[in-house]
């Protein structure tokens, strides 16, 4: 066993050392890979399972924050407070509400995502790979266990007659086949896959609770009205995800971005909005080859 594979699980070592060849590429992607000068080596994977039960209201990860208290928030996190315009109505009347970025959830997600990603890189490095293409990641909640599974999958490749990767760390990309070929032809080389999750908790105040009930007014139809608190929470989750990803780019560009939003509705207008942004961190290594304009033709007769 090489030094690079010393920390790999025994099952992974057996899989990588077997004589059987494995790949996650389709036949066209495999052919395009060879045409590009990349030699597929093997299918590489990374796993991590995280427990979410510790990341909630009152946990140590909230760093002393009390989200139920007006103005209580983590330093530097997004928070927006809403006040009741009616004054005191009753003890059940929700006079205060807040949109709050759940930084402890984002931290747990990033830890699980990063751990499984690094384990995939360890497998690729043990094979002497230059990169991993066609990366696919899956984040799924395990039923009734309070845990989340992170799974990375990709095909390790080696650049034919190429020098070893910078720092010994393989580059990664979600792209494969023709899409990867076109990106490199356009002058962009993959650096790494990047992803971030932003989680915003909505504690509804009286107006949001009233509007989210689905029935407004007692004397007949009313005009459409925006649910301002929920709308701003959705906008904030997307903006925060973009901010977190931008921090990982370090001046490079993001290609092939994909946004996934999961909304979990709670009681009385409360909800949690989780926004995940994924993409390819790409670095320009040459100028774009401009296609010459076609010569105009005129049909006579």
GIQUIMO-V14751 format. One line per field, one symbol per residue. ss: DSSP state (@ for helix, = for strand, . for the rest). A space follows every 50 residues. Layout:
BEGIN
ss->???
END
This chain:
BEGIN
ss->..@@@....@@@@@@@@.........@@@@@@@@@..============= =........@@@................=====............===== =.@@@@@@@@@@@@@@@@@@@@@@@@....============....==== =========......@@@..==....@@@@@@@@@..============= ===..@@@@@@@...............@@@@@@@@@@@@@@@@@@@@@@. ..=============.....==============................ .
END
